[in-house]
Amino acid sequence: MSSFSVASLPLEAGAQFTISDDGALLRRSVLPGGVRLLTSALPHVHSAFIGFWVGAGSRDEAPGTYGSTHFLEHLLFKGTGRRTALQVSEESDYMGGAFNAATGRQHTAYYGHVFEADMGRAVDLLADMVTSARLDAQDFATERGVILEELAMYADDAADVAQEQLPQQVFGSHPLGRPVGGTAETVRALQHEALLRHYRSVYRPEELVVVAAGAVDHDRLADMVLTELAKGGWELRDDAVPAPRRQVSDIDYPAGTTVSLTRDVEQAAVTFGVPAIALQDSRLSTEFALSTILGGGTSSRLFQEIREKHGLAYSTYAFPAAYREGGLFGMFAACAPAATEEVAGIMNGELDRIARDGVSEAEVESAFRRQRADIVFDGEHIASTMNRMATSELVRGELISQHEHVRRARAVNAADIQALAVELAAGPRSTVTVGPAK
């Protein structure tokens, strides 16, 4: 067993490794069928987070299937050939009730937090859902109404609307700009047969990544996974290889836009965004540092200017979003409707100020310490460990050790941050404001 800085994750039949990451035993195996299994065995932990991840998200939907990824997330809990929807719920509750799912732009995950003794039962349940969901027409019709209500709930929240609209403005017509859950229009238009086609094209052995962190034995889990997937009728050939990691076309960023949406709310939301770097860019740690200095804590520039100095908002922050095709750098604030223009002006001004004047050494040091805390503290949570391994497998194609993440954060300097700010500030800027009619 060896320690590592960066471990490649090859898409080859039978590929495997065993490495150590700050006391955790990490193992990866490409199983028959092209199924990938990653585990992080942690000493003195008596529970495990286990997830079945599928390597396709809303970005990967074909025309006529928009919204189907999120729709499937709902329907997989509506029963299988062996379990009714009630039995799925009863069984997950019996194991602790922490079973859930999440749809993203690049993947979909079904996961649960269980005691070590319940691992076999959890694998049985998750494999049954993924391989043998009923997906019948009646459930489809019923769940359409549920999803429309979910979308309506988000549409009543100014912050949710602003956060959903910003990628559409920054990414334009690129698939990453589409709403993750679809729109009311696409959900109403989605046909049952189109959803079934999407399911059959994506829910396959070569697309599946199983990840577990905590009290887990890799070899035993591999046997469980293969047994339950075979029970679900999946073909698991020894020579099968994993599906290539998805990457659609590069982003053709449009000109910046200013969008104002009307909602009957007491508090408005403002988001600001510019095109940013892709996931593979070596400057990701620099971008995190810039985000931290601009809006990563109570000493950040946005917090001090918008909240402390001007009293315009309670909540404000900055955020990067990096994908294989490109990225977005954003800022957010919730404020009084009358203050939206002033808040947007401060966001623009603070990015320009860093591009023009740079940042102090004290800010660089504070940003590093916050990044280090995020890296190390997240590593102490098994849910975060599961998420990190799964996204590394599905999106990055490499696993980066905790030590290497910290080293990269430490290497960022003031000149790096200013140079990136100059690049971002030169790009097209978009602002989305959501609030009551003026």
C-alpha positions in Angstrom: 0.0 0.0 0.0 1.4 3.4 -0.9 0.5 7.0 -0.3 -0.2 9.3 -3.3 -0.6 12.9 -4.5 -2.6 12.3 -7.6 -3.9 8.9 -8.8 -5.1 8.4 -12.3 -8.5 6.5 -12.7 -8.1 4.6 -16.0 -11.2 3.3 -17.8 -9.9 -0.3 -18.4 -11.4 -3.7 -17.6 -10.0 -5.0 -14.3 -8.1 -1.8 -13.4 -7.5 -1.5 -9.6 -5.4 0.2 -6.9 -4.9 0.4 -3.2 -3.5 3.6 -1.7 -3.4 5.5 1.6 -4.7 9.0 2.1 -4.0 10.4 5.6 -4.9 7.2 7.4 -7.8 6.2 5.1 -7.4 3.1 3.0 -8.6 3.9 -0.6 -9.3 1.1 -3.0 -10.7 1.2 -6.6 -11.7 -1.7 -8.8 -13.2 -1.9 -12.3 -15.6 -4.8 -11.8 -17.3 -7.0 -14.5 -19.7 -5.0 -16.6 -17.5 -2.0 -16.4 -18.9 -1.1 -13.0 -16.5 1.0 -10.9 -16.2 0.6 -7.2 -14.4 3.0 -4.9 -14.1 2.7 -1.1 -12.5 4.6 1.7 -12.1 2.5 4.8 -11.9 4.7 7.9 -10.7 3.3 11.2 -12.9 3.8 14.3 -16.1 4.5 12.2 -19.1 2.3 12.7 -21.3 3.5 9.8 -20.9 4.0 6.1 -22.2 6.3 3.4 -22.9 4.3 0.2 -23.9 5.8 -3.1 -24.9 4.4 -6.5 -23.8 7.2 -9.0 -24.8 7.3 -12.7 -22.5 9.3 -15.0 -25.2 11.5 -16.6 -26.9 14.6 -15.5 -29.1 17.3 -16.9 -26.3 18.4 -19.2 -26.5 15.0 -21.0 -30.2 15.0 -21.9 -31.2 14.8 -25.5 -33.9 17.0 -27.1 -37.3 15.7 -26.1 -35.9 14.3 -22.8 -35.2 17.6 -20.9 -36.1 17.2 -17.3 -35.9 13.4 -17.5 -32.8 13.0 -15.3 -34.5 14.7 -12.3 -37.8 12.9 -13.2 -36.0 9.5 -12.9 -34.6 10.5 -9.5 -38.2 10.7 -8.3 -39.4 7.6 -10.1 -36.7 5.2 -8.8 -38.3 5.5 -5.4 -41.7 4.6 -6.7 -41.1 0.8 -6.6 -39.4 -2.0 -8.4 -40.3 -5.5 -9.5 -39.7 -6.7 -6.0 -40.7 -3.7 -3.9 -43.6 -1.3 -3.8 -43.0 2.4 -3.2 -44.1 1.9 0.4 -41.7 -1.0 0.9 -38.8 1.1 -0.5 -39.7 3.8 2.1 -40.2 1.4 4.9 -36.9 -0.4 4.2 -34.9 2.9 4.0 -36.5 4.1 7.2 -35.8 0.8 9.0 -32.1 1.2 8.2 -32.1 4.8 9.6 -34.0 6.9 7.2 -31.1 8.6 5.5 -31.7 7.5 2.0 -32.0 10.2 -0.7 -31.0 11.1 -4.2 -29.6 14.2 -6.0 -29.5 15.3 -9.6 -26.7 17.5 -10.9 -25.6 18.8 -14.2 -23.0 16.0 -14.6 -24.3 13.0 -12.6 -27.2 11.5 -10.6 -26.7 9.9 -7.2 -28.7 7.6 -5.0 -27.3 7.1 -1.5 -27.8 6.1 2.1 -26.1 6.3 5.5 -26.2 3.0 7.2 -24.7 1.0 10.1 -22.0 -1.4 9.0 -24.3 -4.4 9.7 -26.9 -3.0 7.2 -24.5 -2.6 4.2 -25.8 -5.7 2.5 -29.4 -4.6 2.8 -28.5 -1.1 1.5 -26.8 -2.6 -1.5 -29.8 -4.8 -2.2 -32.2 -1.8 -2.0 -30.1 0.6 -4.1 -29.2 -2.0 -6.8 -32.9 -3.0 -7.1 -33.9 0.6 -7.6 -31.2 1.3 -10.2 -31.7 -1.9 -12.2 -35.3 -2.7 -11.8 -37.4 0.5 -11.3 -41.0 0.0 -12.4 -41.3 3.3 -14.2 -44.9 2.6 -15.1 -47.1 5.0 -16.8 -49.4 5.7 -13.9 -46.5 6.5 -11.6 -45.1 8.7 -14.3 -48.4 10.6 -14.6 -48.7 11.0 -10.8 -45.2 12.1 -10.2 -45.4 14.7 -13.0 -47.7 16.6 -10.7 -45.3 16.3 -7.7 -42.4 17.6 -9.8 -44.5 20.5 -11.1 -45.3 21.4 -7.5 -41.6 21.2 -6.6 -40.7 23.6 -9.5 -43.5 25.9 -8.3 -42.0 25.9 -4.8 -38.6 26.9 -6.2 -40.2 29.5 -8.4 -41.6 31.2 -5.3 -38.1 31.7 -3.8 -36.2 34.6 -5.2 -32.8 33.2 -4.4 -33.6 29.9 -6.1 -34.8 31.7 -9.2 -31.8 33.9 -9.4 -29.3 31.0 -8.9 -31.1 29.0 -11.6 -31.2 31.8 -14.1 -27.5 32.9 -13.8 -26.1 29.8 -15.6 -28.6 30.4 -18.4 -27.2 33.9 -18.9 -23.5 33.0 -18.5 -23.6 29.7 -20.5 -26.2 30.8 -23.0 -27.6 27.9 -25.1 -25.0 25.4 -23.9 -26.4 22.3 -22.1 -24.8 23.4 -18.8 -27.1 26.5 -18.9 -30.3 24.4 -18.8 -32.2 24.2 -15.4 -31.2 20.9 -13.7 -34.8 19.9 -13.0 -36.2 21.1 -16.3 -38.9 23.7 -16.6 -42.6 23.4 -16.1 -42.9 23.4 -19.9 -40.4 20.6 -20.5 -41.8 18.5 -17.6 -45.4 18.9 -19.0 -44.1 18.0 -22.5 -42.0 15.0 -21.5 -43.4 11.7 -22.8 -43.3 8.4 -20.9 -41.5 6.6 -23.8 -38.9 9.4 -24.0 -38.1 9.0 -20.3 -37.8 5.2 -20.7 -35.4 5.7 -23.6 -33.3 8.0 -21.4 -33.3 5.4 -18.6 -32.3 2.6 -20.9 -29.5 4.6 -22.4 -27.9 5.7 -19.1 -28.7 3.2 -16.4 -26.2 0.6 -17.5 -23.3 -1.2 -15.9 -20.6 0.8 -17.7 -22.2 4.1 -16.4 -22.4 3.0 -12.8 -20.0 4.1 -10.0 -20.5 2.6 -6.6 -18.8 4.5 -3.8 -18.7 3.8 0.0 -16.8 5.6 2.8 -16.6 4.6 6.4 -16.9 1.1 7.8 -16.5 -0.8 4.6 -14.7 -3.9 3.3 -13.9 -3.4 -0.4 -13.9 -7.1 -1.4 -17.1 -8.0 0.5 -18.8 -4.9 -1.0 -17.7 -5.9 -4.5 -19.3 -9.3 -4.1 -22.5 -7.7 -2.8 -22.7 -5.3 -5.7 -22.1 -7.9 -8.4 -24.6 -10.3 -6.8 -27.4 -7.7 -6.6 -26.8 -6.2 -10.1 -26.9 -9.7 -11.6 -30.1 -10.3 -9.7 -31.5 -7.2 -11.4 -30.7 -8.7 -14.8 -27.7 -6.6 -15.8 -25.1 -8.3 -18.0 -21.7 -8.2 -16.2 -19.0 -9.3 -18.7 -15.5 -9.6 -17.5 -14.1 -7.7 -20.5 -16.5 -4.8 -20.3 -15.0 -1.3 -19.8 -16.5 1.8 -18.2 -18.1 4.4 -20.3 -16.0 7.3 -21.3 -16.3 10.4 -19.1 -18.8 12.7 -20.7 -17.8 16.1 -22.1 -20.1 17.9 -24.5 -19.0 20.8 -26.7 -16.9 23.7 -25.3 -19.0 26.7 -24.2 -19.4 29.6 -26.6 -20.0 32.3 -24.0 -22.5 34.9 -25.1 -22.4 38.6 -24.4 -23.3 39.6 -20.9 -26.9 40.3 -20.0 -28.9 42.1 -17.3 -32.1 40.3 -16.5 -34.8 41.5 -14.1 -37.5 39.0 -13.1 -40.6 39.9 -11.2 -41.7 37.9 -8.1 -44.1 38.9 -5.3 -41.5 38.7 -2.5 -40.4 40.9 0.3 -36.7 40.4 -0.3 -35.0 40.5 -3.7 -32.1 38.4 -4.9 -29.1 39.5 -6.9 -26.7 37.2 -8.7 -23.7 38.3 -10.8 -21.6 36.0 -13.0 -18.8 35.9 -15.5 -17.3 33.0 -17.5 -14.5 31.3 -15.6 -12.0 28.4 -15.8 -12.7 24.8 -16.5 -12.3 21.9 -14.1 -9.0 20.8 -15.6 -7.4 24.2 -15.2 -4.4 24.3 -12.9 -5.7 27.5 -11.4 -8.6 26.0 -9.5 -7.0 26.7 -6.1 -6.4 30.3 -7.2 -10.1 30.6 -8.1 -11.1 29.3 -4.7 -8.8 31.8 -3.1 -10.3 34.6 -5.1 -13.8 33.4 -4.2 -12.8 33.3 -0.5 -11.4 36.8 -0.5 -14.4 38.2 -2.4 -17.2 36.4 -0.5 -16.0 33.5 1.6 -16.6 34.7 5.2 -17.3 37.6 7.5 -14.0 39.3 6.7 -14.6 39.0 2.9 -14.9 42.1 0.8 -18.5 41.5 -0.2 -19.6 40.9 3.4 -17.7 44.0 4.6 -18.9 46.3 1.9 -22.5 45.1 1.4 -23.4 44.1 4.9 -21.1 45.8 7.4 -20.4 49.1 5.7 -23.7 49.8 3.8 -26.1 47.5 5.7 -27.7 46.4 2.4 -27.9 42.6 2.9 -27.9 39.9 5.5 -26.5 37.2 3.3 -23.9 37.6 0.5 -21.2 35.4 -0.9 -19.1 34.4 -3.9 -19.0 31.0 -5.6 -17.1 29.3 -8.4 -18.5 26.5 -10.6 -16.1 24.5 -12.7 -17.1 21.8 -15.3 -15.1 19.9 -17.9 -16.4 22.3 -20.6 -15.9 25.6 -18.8 -16.9 27.5 -15.7 -18.7 30.3 -14.0 -17.6 32.7 -11.3 -20.5 34.2 -9.4 -21.6 36.4 -6.5 -24.9 36.5 -4.7 -26.8 38.7 -2.2 -30.3 38.9 -0.8 -31.4 42.5 -0.2 -34.2 45.0 -0.2 -35.7 45.5 -3.6 -34.6 49.2 -3.6 -31.0 48.2 -3.1 -30.5 45.8 -6.0 -28.7 48.2 -8.3 -26.4 49.4 -5.6 -25.6 45.8 -4.6 -24.9 44.8 -8.2 -22.6 47.8 -8.5 -20.6 46.8 -5.4 -20.2 43.2 -6.9 -18.8 44.7 -10.1 -16.7 47.2 -8.3 -15.1 44.6 -6.0 -14.0 42.4 -8.8 -12.6 45.4 -10.6 -10.8 46.5 -7.5 -8.9 43.2 -7.1 -8.1 43.2 -10.8 -6.7 46.7 -10.6 -5.1 46.8 -7.1 -4.6 43.2 -6.2 -5.0 41.6 -2.7 -3.0 41.9 0.5 -0.7 39.2 1.9 -3.0 39.0 4.9 -5.9 38.2 2.6 -3.9 35.5 0.9 -3.0 33.9 4.2 -6.5 34.0 5.5 -7.9 32.5 2.2 -5.4 29.7 2.5 -6.4 28.9 6.1 -10.0 28.9 5.1 -9.4 26.6 2.2 -7.3 24.3 4.3 -10.1 24.1 6.9 -12.6 23.3 4.2 -10.4 20.5 2.8 -9.5 18.9 6.1 -12.8 19.4 7.8 -14.7 18.0 4.8 -12.4 15.0 4.9 -13.6 14.2 8.4 -17.1 13.6 7.1 -17.9 10.3 5.4 -20.6 11.9 3.2 -18.1 14.4 1.9 -15.6 11.7 1.3 -18.1 9.7 -0.7 -19.0 12.7 -2.8 -15.3 13.6 -3.5 -14.5 10.1 -4.7 -17.6 9.8 -6.9 -17.1 13.2 -8.6 -13.4 12.4 -9.0 -14.3 9.2 -10.8 -17.1 10.5 -12.9 -15.8 13.9 -13.8 -12.1 14.5 -13.1 -10.6 11.2 -14.0 -8.1 11.5 -11.2 -8.2 11.3 -7.4 -6.3 14.1 -5.6 -5.1 13.5 -2.0 -5.9 15.7 0.9 -2.2 16.6 1.2 -2.0 17.6 -2.5 -5.1 19.8 -2.2 -3.6 21.6 0.7 -0.3 22.0 -1.1 -2.0 23.5 -4.1 -3.9 26.0 -1.9 -0.7 26.9 -0.1 1.1 27.6 -3.4 -1.3 30.4 -4.4 0.1 33.9 -4.1 -1.2 37.5 -4.5 0.0 37.8 -8.1 -1.8 34.6 -9.1 -5.1 35.9 -7.6 -4.8 39.3 -9.3 -4.0 37.8 -12.7 -7.1 35.6 -12.5 -9.2 38.5 -11.4 -7.9 40.5 -14.4 -9.0 37.7 -16.7 -12.4 37.3 -15.2 -13.1 41.0 -15.1 -12.4 41.2 -18.8 -15.1 38.8 -19.7 -18.8 39.4 -20.3 -20.8 40.1 -17.2 -24.3 39.0 -16.4 -26.6 40.1 -13.6 -29.9 38.6 -12.6 -32.2 40.4 -10.2 -35.4 38.8 -8.9 -37.8 40.9 -6.9 -41.2 42.7 -6.8 -42.2 45.0 -9.6 -41.0 48.6 -9.1 
